[in-house]
Amino acid sequence: MSAPAAVVPPAVAVRPAGRQSVARQAVRLWRTRIGLGLLALLVLLAIVGPYLAPYGPSQFVGAPNSPPAGKSVFGTDYLGQDVLSRFLDGERALLVMAVLATALALVVGVVIGLVAAYSRNALDDTLMRLMDVILAFPQIVLALLAVTLVGPHAWVIVTAIALTTVPRVARVTRGAAQPVIERDFVASAEAMGVGRARILLGEVLPNVLSPLMVEASLRLTYSVGVIAALAFLGLAPNPNGANWGTMIQENQLALSTQPWGTVLPVIALALLTMATGLIGDGIARAAAGIDRVRAD
């Protein structure tokens, strides 16, 4: 009779090696590689773009709505400012605010979701009902309300977007953490007297990172969209500064004669959305085992 197969403890089966395999599997997928490439290009553009601009973002270089000519590769906007220079200068602030809002929402949302999933009592119900109340209001409406009451400051926009994003992150975290908390290795840690914070951060959180990475990519996309929408409505932190949302709003009337002032930021926003979407889709497919054979 053959010897019985060795039993692998659950705590070993779900440790960081699994997360690393998901990350490696995701990078092997063509959609993830394309998304990472586009995102890297846009991030690089945000870093070095202002230094590559042929003119200052507020410098008048020609007649309003002039077609492409000379150094003005994409022509001028409605005031006679260089479209390319404003485009290259307008991404950094938008991207930084979106990343900060998403990061803040992830930290707060993950903490709330983990605490709610682990408590299994009235605290869970209280936290989730509070998240439901915030979710009842559209994200853009709450952002508009905050900006209208306090002013279009960068910290107000970041805080408002983060606040409206927290419930979505919390619910995803709670849903992913609940089955993990029921695993035997969590009960073993509790029996050994391991503290609650250490269990949540060391045992539960590492096992819910895959859905959280997918959620982070989605939240970053929505944050970029809300910030651009606020700028389009004239609620940018610096109304006179270069901003992709502001550029779309300012140059939409000349779309038929000089479209680059509007089309260029629209294309860039679409590429940024596509990049984060492809990355999130790649991580989700890798975690679910989809396309595993074709990726090798």
N, C-alpha and C positions, 0 to 999 in steps of 0.2 A: 504493500500500500504506500502510495506516495505521501510525502510529508505535506501537512497543510500549508497553504500559502501564508506568507507573513502578512500580518495586519498592520497597515500604516496608520498611525495615530492621526485623527482628524486635524490636530494642531499642526502637524507637519504637512499634510496634504494641501493646506490652504495658506501656506506661508509665502514670503516674498518671491520665491521661485515662480509661483503661478502668475504673479503680477508681472514679473519680468518676461515670462513667455507670452503673455497677452500683449505687452508693449512691443516685443520683437515681432510677433505675428502681425500686429497692426502696421508696423513700419514696412513689412514685406508686401502689403497690399498696395496696388497701384494708386488707388484713390487716396490713401493716406499720404503717399509720397507726393502726389500732385498737390494735395492740400498743404503739406508742410513746405513745399517749394514755393507756392504762392504766398503763404504767410511769411516765410523768411524774406521773400522779395519785398513785400509790403512793409515789414518791420525795418528792413534795411533802408527802404525809401524814406521812412519816417525819421530815421537817424541821420542819414547823410543828405537827404533831399534839400533841406534849407541851404546847405553849403554848395549845392550844385545849381541852384537857381540863378539864371542869368541876370535877374534884377531883384530889387527888394520887393517884398509882397505888397507894399503900399506905394510903390513908385509908378508914376504916370509915364508911359513910354510911347503913347501914340493916341490916335483918335479912338473914341469909344467903339467897341464892337468891330474892330479892324480884323480882316482875315489874316491867316498865318503869313508872316513875312519876316525875313531876316532872323534876328535872335528870338523874335516872338514866334516860336514854332507852332503854337496853338492860338496865335492872335491875341487880342486884348479883350477885356471884359466891358461891362456897361459904363465904366468910368475911364477906360483907357489904360488899365493896369494889365500887366502881363499875366495871362491865364496860367501858363506853366509855372511861373514863379509862385503864384498864390496857391496853386495845386500842391507843389512840393512843400510849401510851408504850412499847409493846412491840415496835414494828417497827424502830426505829432501830438497836438493837444487832444484831438479826438480819440486817438488810440490810447493815450495815457489815462484819460478819464474813464474809458471803457474798461481797461484792465484793472484800474483801482476799484471801480464799482463792482466788477465781477469778483475780484479777490476778496473784498470786504463781505460781499454777500455769501461767498463760499465759506468763509471762516464762521460767520454767525449762523448761517443755515445748517452747516454740518454739526456744529455744537448743539443746536436746538434739536435737529433730527436724531442725533445719537442719544441725547438725554431722554427724549420722548420715547424712543424705541426701547431703551433699557429700563425705564421707570415702570412701565406696564401698570400704571395706576392713574389717579386723577390728574397728576401732573401731565401725563401724556395727552389726555383729553383737553386739558386747559391750553396747552401749547398748540395743539393742532387746531382747536377752534379759533384761537387768536390768529393763526396763519390763514385760516379760511376767511376771516374777516378782511384781512389785507388783500387776499386774492379776489375778493368780491369787487374790488375797484380796479378798473383798467390801469395798466402800468403808466401809460402816457398821461392819463388824467391826474394821477397822484403826483407825477413829476411836474406837470403844469401847475398844479396847485401849490407845490412847494416853491417853485421858481417864482410864481406870482406873488406869494406872501413874503418871501425872504429876499428875492432878487436872483438874477441869473449868474450867481457866483459858481465857480468850479466846484467848490466843496459842497454846495447845496445840490448841484446836479448829481454828483457822485453819490452823496448820501441818499438822495431820493431814489435813484435807480437801484442802489444796493438794498434799500429797505423794501422795495417792491419785488426784488428778486429773491430775497431770503425765504419767503414761504415756499417757492418752487423748489429751491435747493433742499429745504428742510423736509419736504414731503418725499422727495426722491431718496434722501439719506435714510429717513425713517423706514420707508418701504424696503430698501436694500438691507438695512441693518437688522430688522426683526428676525428673519430666518437665521442669520448668523449668530444672533444672541442665543438662539435655541440650541446651538451646537454643543457637543459634549466638552470641547476644549474650553469654552467659556464657563461652563459649570465647574470644570476642574479648577480653573483659575479662581473662581469664587470660593470653592472649598478650601483652597490653599491660603485664603485671606488676602488675595491681591486686591488692591484698591480699585474703586470704580473708575476713576480717571485713567488708571493704567490699563484696565481691561478695555475701556472704550478706545483709547488711543493706540494701544499695542496689539490688541486682539481683534477688535471689531472694525476699526477704521481701515486697516490694510486690506480687509476683505471686501470693502465696498468702493474701492478706488476706481474700478473700471466704470461703473455707472456714473460716478462723480465726474470722471474725466469727460464723459460724453455730455453730461449736464453742463459742465463748465464751458465747453465749446458752444453749446446752444445759448447759454446765458451771455457769453461774450458777444455773440452775433446780435442778440436782442439789445444789449447795452449800446453797441455801436449804432443800431437803428434808432433808438430813442434819443441819443445825443445828437445825431444828425437831424432828426425830426424837430427837436427843440431849436437847433440852429436855423433850420428852414423857417420856423415860425418867428425868428428874430430874437430868440432867447439864448443866444450863445454867450459865454462868459465875456468875450470881447467882440461886440457886434461889428466893429470896424476891422477886425483881424481876419486873416485868412482861415477859412473853415469850409470843409467840403459841403456841409449842409447849407451854410450861408451862400456859398458860390452857386448852388443850385437855385436858391431862392432869388438871388440877385440877377441872374442871367437868363431866367426862364423866358422873359419877354422877347429876347433876341434869339430864341432857339431856331427859328427858321432862317436867319441870316448869318449868325455866328454861333453855331451850336456847341463849340468846344468848351466854353465856360460852364455849360451845364452837363454835357455828355461825359467829359473827362472825370469829374468826381462821381458821377453815377456809375460809370464803369468800374472805378476803383472800389466803391462800396459793394458793388455786385461781386467783384473778385474776392474781397475780404469775407463776405458772407459765404461764398462758395468754398473758400479755403477752410474756414472753421467747420462748415458742414461736412466736407469730405473727411476731415480729421476725426470728427465725432462719429461719422458713419463707419470709418475704418476701425476705430476702437470698439464700437458696438459689435461689428461683425467678428472681430477677433475674439472678443469675450464670449460670443455665442457660438464660436466654432464655424462660422460661415466662411466659405472660400478658403478653408484651411489647406486643402490639397493644392489648389491652384496657386496659392501664395508661396509654396515651398519651391 
